[in-house]
Amino acid sequence: MENILNCNNIKSPVVGRCGFFVKRKQRYCKMLPSKGNMFCAEHFSEEKDEVMKNQQRERIVCPLDQKHTVYADQLKKHMKKCNATIKKQLPFYSEDINIGLLEFEYKEEENTCLSSVNIDEIKELIARVEIFNNNLSVNEDIEITYHPVLEEEMKRNPQYGDSVKKHLKQQGSLINILSNLESLVSDMSFIEFGAGRGALSHWIQKAVDVQVNNMYYLVDRQHNRNKFDCYHKGIDQGPNFQRLNIDIQHLNLEKVDSIVDSLNRICAVGKHLCGGATDLSLRCLFESKTSSRHSTTSSPPVKRSCNHSSSIKSSLHSCVFALCCYHRCTWQTYVGRDYMTKHNFSPLQFLRITKMAGWATCGFQRRDDNNFSDVIDDTNEGDHGKNEHEDRDINKEKLHISLGLSTEQQIEIGRKCKRLIDQGRIEYINCHGYKGKLVKYIDSNITPENIALVITTASST
């Protein structure tokens, strides 16, 4: 065994650490085992030695969060201190409060991939999408410029790699849009949805000239490493960042006391809000939560009017959301359902439109008709993951050939599907007394998802 390890350059297990070899990582587990055991709790059950099996305790998947396991005989105790339980005890947690339809499940037909759908049905849907694209345009004529704070950062650090510069340019452009909206002022509360490490809020704070009563709220369901929050803990480092570790789906901003009690106006931002997260964020900002519904009720969903007052909406100054991942939009969360229904688009057709929207950024330019199997994974929406499952089906079945579409035509149809989805969002925003528009905020060679949704009060120019 020692010779094999040396040949593969695999280090021996660390003394006092778990002795289980993780094949996927080609190294030994580094977790601490319990006293008297060779293996940690996660790998204890995977040891096949009969002696170990006789003394092991059963581990089961946590019913609150399936990402981890727990000893069966300690389940009751674990349920009280599980992170999933702690999140539900947050004062601003209201289960499913920003979900549009509480009880909605896709039918079997709706889970069918595009390559299995009748070609005539797809052609008919494409024709309808193209008709409705005359109603919405993207402002692509504005000059793309970066805020001076980000310009100086890039000049001061020429050693930055392409990946770092890419994000700095996106943040610089978005912050410059905020500056043009006169959002970078004192007495403003900034709420960043899908904040991640909080880089966008960090640079917004740097860009605000006069820091008087400014507040920063970072909403994200994950606990991220290497957060920018550490730069805002000192007395001379500006205001603290308040983390709201919660899924936007369950976030009730009207129960965040520091937001409600403040006289500040609100500016909401988001860099590449993934799919339905954009819709959840819009509903979180615009709809009143005083008569909200919860998933525990069996009554039908109550339709809330556009004029239903919200303390958050009344304080809203502006929003800038960089959009992405349209293929992850769902009928359940989508805020433009009324628009789609008004124009006779069914939930099934909406789902297929979201799938076709992925065509705009699937990298079809690099596909080779002679060897489709090599073109499976490609970059998709914004800076998030890959639409791998759908890409495989599209390329495998040569769907664009069956549809009689060139690569350019298929990409353009994907863009039109995105604009149709955005049109429903614009209608929703206008219905609430605000003005929404789409802006090209960065070049497509930096990120294929280069469109931002800009929201201002109806009186703004």
C-alpha positions in Angstrom: 0.0 0.0 0.0 2.9 2.3 0.8 4.4 1.8 -2.6 1.1 2.5 -4.3 0.7 5.7 -2.4 4.2 6.9 -3.3 3.7 6.1 -7.0 0.5 8.2 -7.1 2.0 11.0 -5.0 -0.7 10.4 -2.4 0.2 11.5 1.1 -0.3 9.1 4.0 -3.2 9.8 6.4 -2.5 12.5 8.9 -2.1 11.2 12.5 -5.2 11.7 14.5 -7.4 12.3 11.5 -9.9 10.1 9.7 -8.3 7.1 8.0 -10.9 6.9 5.2 -9.5 7.3 1.6 -11.7 9.6 -0.5 -11.4 8.3 -4.1 -13.0 11.3 -5.6 -10.4 13.6 -4.1 -7.5 11.1 -4.2 -6.6 11.8 -0.6 -7.5 10.8 2.9 -10.3 12.5 4.8 -9.0 15.3 7.1 -11.9 15.3 9.5 -11.4 14.4 13.2 -12.7 11.0 14.3 -14.4 10.5 17.7 -12.4 9.2 20.5 -11.4 5.6 20.0 -12.4 5.4 16.3 -10.3 5.5 13.1 -13.0 7.2 11.1 -15.0 10.4 11.3 -18.8 10.3 11.7 -19.5 10.7 8.0 -17.2 7.8 6.9 -17.8 5.5 9.9 -20.7 3.8 8.2 -18.7 3.2 5.0 -16.1 1.1 6.7 -16.9 -2.5 5.8 -14.9 -4.2 8.6 -17.3 -6.4 10.6 -15.9 -5.2 13.9 -16.6 -1.6 13.0 -20.0 -2.5 11.7 -21.0 -4.2 15.0 -20.2 -1.1 17.0 -21.4 1.6 14.6 -24.5 3.7 15.1 -26.9 4.3 12.3 -26.7 7.6 10.5 -29.6 9.1 8.6 -30.1 12.1 6.3 -31.2 15.2 8.2 -34.9 15.7 7.4 -34.4 19.5 7.5 -31.3 19.7 5.2 -30.4 16.7 3.1 -26.8 17.9 2.6 -25.7 16.3 5.9 -26.3 13.3 8.0 -27.0 12.8 11.7 -27.0 9.9 14.2 -30.5 8.4 14.3 -30.5 8.3 18.1 -29.6 12.0 18.3 -32.1 13.2 15.7 -34.4 14.9 18.2 -31.5 16.8 19.8 -30.0 17.7 16.4 -33.3 19.1 15.1 -33.2 21.8 17.8 -29.7 23.1 16.8 -29.6 22.4 13.1 -28.8 25.4 11.0 -32.0 24.9 9.0 -33.9 25.2 12.3 -32.0 28.3 13.3 -32.9 30.1 10.0 -36.6 29.4 10.6 -36.3 31.2 14.0 -35.0 34.4 12.4 -37.5 37.3 13.0 -37.6 38.1 9.3 -38.3 34.5 8.3 -41.7 33.9 6.8 -42.0 30.6 5.0 -42.6 30.9 1.2 -43.7 34.6 1.6 -42.3 35.6 -1.8 -43.5 32.6 -3.7 -46.3 33.4 -6.2 -48.0 30.1 -6.3 -47.7 28.0 -3.1 -48.9 24.7 -4.4 -47.7 24.2 -7.9 -46.1 21.1 -9.5 -45.0 20.6 -13.1 -46.8 17.8 -14.9 -44.9 15.0 -16.5 -45.4 16.6 -19.9 -43.8 19.8 -18.6 -40.7 18.0 -17.5 -40.0 16.8 -21.1 -36.8 18.1 -22.6 -37.0 20.2 -25.8 -35.5 17.5 -28.0 -38.5 15.2 -27.2 -41.1 17.8 -28.0 -42.9 17.8 -31.4 -41.0 20.0 -33.8 -44.2 21.7 -35.0 -45.1 22.8 -31.5 -41.7 24.4 -31.0 -41.9 26.2 -34.4 -45.3 27.5 -33.5 -44.0 28.8 -30.1 -41.0 30.4 -31.8 -43.3 32.2 -34.2 -45.4 33.6 -31.3 -42.3 34.7 -29.4 -41.0 36.7 -32.4 -44.4 38.5 -32.6 -44.2 39.8 -29.1 -40.6 41.0 -29.3 -41.7 44.2 -31.0 -42.8 45.6 -27.6 -39.6 45.7 -25.7 -36.1 47.0 -26.6 -32.8 47.1 -24.8 -30.9 50.4 -24.6 -27.6 49.4 -26.2 -26.6 52.9 -27.2 -25.3 54.1 -23.9 -21.6 54.4 -23.4 -20.3 51.7 -21.1 -18.1 53.4 -18.5 -16.8 52.3 -15.1 -17.0 54.2 -11.8 -13.8 56.0 -10.9 -13.4 53.9 -7.8 -13.1 50.7 -9.8 -11.0 52.4 -12.5 -8.5 53.4 -9.9 -8.5 49.9 -8.4 -7.7 48.3 -11.7 -4.9 50.9 -12.4 -3.5 50.4 -9.0 -3.3 46.6 -9.3 -2.2 45.8 -12.9 -1.3 42.2 -11.7 -5.0 41.3 -11.5 -5.9 38.4 -13.7 -8.7 38.3 -16.3 -11.2 36.8 -13.9 -10.7 39.5 -11.3 -10.8 42.2 -13.9 -14.0 40.8 -15.4 -15.9 41.1 -12.1 -14.4 44.5 -11.4 -15.6 45.8 -14.8 -19.1 44.5 -14.2 -19.2 46.0 -10.7 -17.8 49.3 -12.0 -20.4 49.6 -14.7 -23.3 48.7 -12.4 -22.1 51.2 -9.8 -21.8 53.9 -12.5 -25.4 53.3 -13.4 -26.3 53.8 -9.7 -24.4 57.0 -9.8 -26.3 58.3 -12.8 -29.5 57.4 -10.9 -28.3 59.6 -8.0 -28.4 56.5 -5.7 -24.9 56.9 -4.3 -25.9 59.4 -1.6 -26.2 59.6 2.1 -29.2 58.4 4.1 -29.6 55.5 1.7 -30.0 51.8 2.6 -28.5 49.4 0.1 -29.9 45.9 -0.1 -27.8 43.4 -2.2 -29.8 40.3 -3.2 -27.7 37.2 -3.8 -24.8 39.0 -2.3 -22.3 36.1 -2.1 -19.0 37.5 -0.8 -20.5 41.0 -0.8 -18.1 42.5 -3.4 -20.7 44.7 -5.0 -21.8 46.3 -1.7 -18.1 46.7 -0.8 -17.4 48.8 -3.9 -20.7 50.7 -3.5 -19.6 51.7 0.0 -16.3 52.9 -1.4 -18.1 54.9 -4.2 -20.5 56.8 -1.8 -18.9 60.2 -1.2 -20.6 61.2 2.0 -21.2 58.3 4.5 -24.0 59.6 6.6 -26.5 57.1 8.0 -25.9 54.7 5.1 -26.8 51.0 5.8 -25.9 47.9 3.9 -27.8 44.6 4.0 -26.4 41.5 2.2 -29.0 38.8 1.5 -27.7 35.3 0.7 -28.8 31.8 1.7 -25.2 30.5 1.7 -22.4 31.0 4.2 -19.7 32.2 1.9 -15.9 32.2 2.5 -13.6 35.1 1.9 -16.3 37.7 2.5 -15.6 41.4 2.0 -17.4 42.1 5.3 -14.0 41.9 7.1 -13.1 45.3 5.5 -16.0 47.0 7.3 -15.5 46.0 10.9 -13.3 48.8 12.1 -14.4 52.3 13.2 -12.7 54.0 10.3 -13.9 51.4 7.7 -17.3 52.8 7.2 -20.7 51.3 8.3 -21.0 47.6 9.1 -22.5 45.2 6.7 -25.5 43.3 8.1 -25.8 39.7 6.8 -29.3 38.3 6.2 -28.5 34.6 5.8 -31.8 33.5 4.4 -33.3 32.4 1.1 -35.0 35.3 -0.7 -38.0 33.0 -0.9 -38.6 33.4 2.8 -37.4 36.9 3.4 -39.8 39.4 4.9 -38.1 42.8 4.7 -40.9 44.4 6.7 -39.7 42.4 9.7 -36.1 43.7 9.5 -36.4 46.3 12.2 -33.4 48.4 11.3 -34.8 48.8 7.7 -38.4 49.6 8.8 -37.4 51.9 11.6 -35.0 53.8 9.4 -36.0 56.9 7.5 -33.6 56.0 4.7 -34.6 55.5 1.2 -33.9 52.0 -0.3 -31.6 51.0 -3.2 -31.7 47.4 -4.2 -28.9 45.8 -6.2 -28.0 42.3 -7.5 -25.2 41.1 -9.7 -26.4 38.1 -11.8 -29.5 37.2 -9.8 -30.0 33.6 -10.9 -33.3 32.9 -12.7 -36.3 33.0 -10.3 -34.2 34.8 -7.7 -34.9 38.0 -9.7 -38.6 37.4 -9.4 -38.4 36.6 -5.7 -36.5 39.8 -5.1 -39.0 41.9 -7.0 -41.9 40.5 -5.0 -39.9 41.0 -1.8 -39.6 44.7 -2.6 -43.0 45.5 -4.1 -45.6 43.4 -2.3 -47.0 44.0 1.1 -46.4 41.2 3.6 -49.1 42.1 6.0 -51.6 39.7 4.6 -49.1 37.1 3.3 -49.8 33.5 2.8 -47.9 30.5 4.1 -47.5 27.1 2.7 -49.3 25.6 5.7 -52.6 26.9 4.6 -54.9 24.9 2.3 -56.8 27.9 1.0 -56.3 29.1 -2.6 -53.7 31.8 -3.2 -55.0 35.4 -2.7 -54.3 37.7 -5.7 -52.7 40.9 -4.4 -53.4 44.0 -6.4 -50.7 46.3 -7.7 -51.9 49.1 -5.4 -51.5 47.0 -2.2 -49.3 49.3 -0.1 -45.9 48.2 1.2 -43.7 50.1 3.6 -40.7 48.8 1.6 -42.1 49.8 -1.8 -42.9 53.3 -0.5 -39.3 53.8 0.5 -37.8 52.3 -2.7 -35.6 54.7 -4.6 -34.1 52.6 -7.3 -33.0 49.0 -8.3 -30.3 47.7 -10.6 -30.3 43.9 -11.2 -27.9 42.2 -13.6 -30.0 39.4 -15.0 -29.0 35.8 -15.8 -30.0 32.2 -15.8 -33.4 32.5 -17.5 -33.5 28.7 -17.9 -34.0 28.6 -14.1 -37.1 30.8 -14.1 -40.2 29.0 -12.9 -43.9 29.6 -13.4 -44.3 29.3 -9.6 -42.1 32.3 -8.9 -42.4 34.4 -12.0 -43.9 37.8 -11.4 -45.1 38.2 -15.0 -47.7 35.4 -15.0 -50.6 37.9 -15.6 -48.8 39.2 -18.7 -48.2 35.7 -20.0 -51.8 34.6 -19.3 -53.2 37.7 -20.9 -51.4 36.8 -24.1 -52.4 33.1 -23.9 -49.1 31.6 -23.0 -49.6 28.5 -20.8 -47.3 27.4 -17.9 -46.1 24.6 -20.3 -45.2 27.1 -23.0 -43.6 29.4 -20.5 -41.3 26.5 -19.4 -40.3 25.8 -22.9 -39.6 29.5 -23.5 -37.2 29.5 -20.5 -35.4 26.5 -22.0 -35.1 28.2 -25.4 -33.8 31.3 -23.6 -30.7 29.2 -22.8 -29.9 29.1 -26.5 -28.6 32.7 -26.3 -25.6 31.8 -24.3 -24.9 28.1 -24.9 -21.8 28.7 -27.0 -23.3 27.2 -30.2 -20.7 29.0 -32.3 -18.2 26.3 -31.3 -20.2 23.3 -32.0 -19.1 21.0 -34.8 -21.8 19.3 -36.9 -19.4 16.4 -37.5 -18.9 15.6 -33.8 -21.8 16.8 -31.6 -20.7 14.5 -28.7 -17.7 16.7 -28.1 -19.9 19.8 -27.5 -21.7 18.9 -24.4 -20.8 21.4 -21.6 -20.5 25.1 -22.3 -20.7 28.3 -20.5 -24.3 29.4 -19.9 -26.0 32.1 -17.9 -23.8 34.8 -16.6 -21.3 33.6 -14.0 -23.4 30.7 -12.8 -22.9 27.1 -13.7 -24.0 25.4 -16.9 -27.3 24.3 -18.4 -25.7 20.9 -19.0 -28.8 18.8 -19.1 -30.5 20.9 -21.7 -27.3 21.4 -23.7 -26.8 17.7 -24.0 -30.3 17.1 -25.3 -30.1 20.0 -27.8 -26.7 19.0 -29.2 -27.3 15.2 -29.2 -30.6 15.5 -31.2 -29.3 18.3 -33.5 -32.5 20.2 -32.7 -31.4 23.3 -34.6 -31.2 21.1 -37.8 -34.6 19.7 -37.3 -35.9 23.3 -36.8 -34.1 24.5 -39.9 -32.2 27.1 -37.9 -28.7 28.4 -38.3 -26.5 29.0 -35.2 -27.1 32.7 -35.5 -30.9 32.3 -35.8 -31.0 30.0 -32.8 -29.0 32.4 -30.6 -31.3 35.2 -31.7 -34.4 33.2 -30.7 -32.8 32.7 -27.3 -32.4 36.4 -26.9 -36.0 37.0 -27.9 -37.2 34.5 -25.3 -35.3 36.4 -22.7 -36.8 39.7 -23.7 -40.3 38.2 -23.6 -39.7 37.0 -20.0 -38.4 40.5 -19.2 -41.4 42.1 -20.7 -43.6 40.3 -18.1 -41.3 41.7 -15.4 -41.5 45.2 -16.8 -45.3 45.0 -16.8 -45.3 43.9 -13.2 -43.0 46.8 -12.2 -45.1 49.4 -14.2 -48.2 48.0 -12.5 -46.7 49.0 -9.1 -46.1 52.6 -10.1 -42.4 52.3 -11.0 -40.6 52.4 -14.3 -38.5 49.5 -15.5 -36.1 49.4 -18.5 -33.4 47.1 -19.8 -29.8 48.4 -20.3 -26.8 46.8 -21.8 -24.3 47.4 -19.0 -21.2 45.5 -20.2 -19.8 44.1 -23.4 -20.8 40.5 -24.3 -17.1 39.5 -24.6 -16.8 40.1 -20.8 -20.0 38.2 -19.9 -22.7 36.9 -22.3 -25.3 37.9 -19.7 -24.8 41.7 -20.2 -28.3 43.1 -19.6 -29.4 44.9 -16.4 -32.9 45.6 -15.2 -33.0 49.2 -14.0 -36.0 50.4 -11.9 -36.7 53.9 -10.9 -39.8 55.9 -9.7 -42.3 56.8 -12.4 -41.3 60.4 -12.1 -37.6 59.8 -12.8 -36.3 60.4 -16.3 
